Amino acid sequence: MNLGKTSSLTEDTAQEIAIGALTFLSSDPEQLGRFLSLAGIGPQEIRDAAAESGFLAGILEFMMQDEQLLLAYTESAGIRPTMIAAAHLKLAGGVDYFAQY
């Protein structure tokens, strides 16, 4: 992954981070079940939902709400925790005000 400055984070890289987070969640049935419950979908709908950037942003938002989960994922993925917020911002369509300075 090209994980340089936040301002250079591409949509593809943000999607890779989110899909990695989903894969990581899938290894813990309890966490995955909790996420799916909050998302309002069943396991059979994950593949279709994962094609939506809003769903991918939701995965990252879920990760950011649980510091232990966030740190476990970022450590296993070899990325900085701040990359989760940057990827979330990119996928959610937000404006990265800090990248302007």
C-alpha positions as CSV (number, residue, x, y, z in Angstrom):
1,M,0.0,0.0,0.0
2,N,1.1,3.5,-0.7
3,L,0.7,5.0,2.7
4,G,2.6,8.2,2.6
5,K,1.0,11.6,3.4
6,T,-2.7,11.8,4.1
7,S,-3.1,14.2,1.1
8,S,-1.7,11.5,-1.2
9,L,-4.1,8.8,0.0
10,T,-5.9,7.5,-3.0
11,E,-9.5,6.1,-3.1
12,D,-8.0,2.7,-4.0
13,T,-5.7,2.7,-1.0
14,A,-8.5,3.8,1.3
15,Q,-10.6,0.9,-0.1
16,E,-7.7,-1.5,0.5
17,I,-7.4,-0.4,4.1
18,A,-11.2,-0.8,4.6
19,I,-11.2,-4.3,2.9
20,G,-8.3,-5.2,5.1
21,A,-10.3,-4.1,8.1
22,L,-13.3,-6.2,7.0
23,T,-11.0,-9.2,6.5
24,F,-9.6,-8.6,10.0
25,L,-13.1,-8.4,11.5
26,S,-14.0,-11.6,9.7
27,S,-11.4,-13.4,11.8
28,D,-13.4,-12.6,15.0
29,P,-17.0,-13.8,14.7
30,E,-18.1,-11.8,17.7
31,Q,-16.8,-8.5,16.4
32,L,-18.1,-9.3,12.9
33,G,-21.5,-10.1,14.3
34,R,-21.6,-6.9,16.2
35,F,-20.7,-4.9,13.1
36,L,-23.2,-6.6,10.9
37,S,-25.9,-6.0,13.5
38,L,-25.1,-2.3,13.7
39,A,-25.0,-2.2,9.8
40,G,-28.3,-3.9,9.6
41,I,-27.2,-6.6,7.2
42,G,-26.6,-10.3,7.3
43,P,-23.5,-12.3,6.4
44,Q,-24.8,-13.2,3.0
45,E,-25.0,-9.5,2.0
46,I,-21.4,-8.6,2.9
47,R,-20.0,-9.1,-0.7
48,D,-22.6,-6.8,-2.3
49,A,-22.3,-4.2,0.5
50,A,-18.4,-4.2,0.3
51,A,-18.8,-2.7,-3.2
52,E,-20.2,0.5,-1.6
53,S,-17.8,3.1,-0.4
54,G,-20.3,4.1,2.3
55,F,-20.2,0.5,3.7
56,L,-16.4,0.6,3.6
57,A,-16.4,3.9,5.5
58,G,-18.8,2.3,8.0
59,I,-16.3,-0.5,8.6
60,L,-13.6,2.1,9.4
61,E,-15.9,4.1,11.6
62,F,-16.7,0.9,13.5
63,M,-13.0,0.3,14.0
64,M,-12.4,3.8,15.2
65,Q,-15.1,3.4,18.0
66,D,-13.1,0.6,19.6
67,E,-9.5,1.5,20.3
68,Q,-8.3,-2.0,21.1
69,L,-9.8,-3.3,17.8
70,L,-8.3,-0.4,15.9
71,L,-4.8,-0.9,17.4
72,A,-5.0,-4.7,16.8
73,Y,-5.9,-4.2,13.2
74,T,-3.4,-1.4,12.5
75,E,-0.6,-3.5,14.1
76,S,-1.4,-6.6,12.1
77,A,-1.7,-4.5,8.9
78,G,1.5,-2.5,9.6
79,I,-0.2,0.9,9.2
80,R,-0.5,3.9,11.5
81,P,-3.8,4.2,13.3
82,T,-4.2,7.7,11.8
83,M,-4.5,6.0,8.4
84,I,-7.8,4.6,9.4
85,A,-9.2,8.1,10.0
86,A,-7.7,9.3,6.7
87,A,-9.2,6.4,4.8
88,H,-12.5,6.9,6.5
89,L,-12.5,10.5,5.4
90,K,-11.7,9.6,1.8
91,L,-14.4,7.0,1.6
92,A,-17.0,9.1,3.3
93,G,-16.4,11.9,0.9
94,G,-15.3,14.4,3.5
95,V,-13.0,17.3,3.0
96,D,-9.5,16.8,4.4
97,Y,-8.8,20.3,5.7
98,F,-5.4,19.4,7.0
99,A,-4.2,18.3,3.6
100,Q,-4.6,21.9,2.4
101,Y,-1.8,23.2,4.7
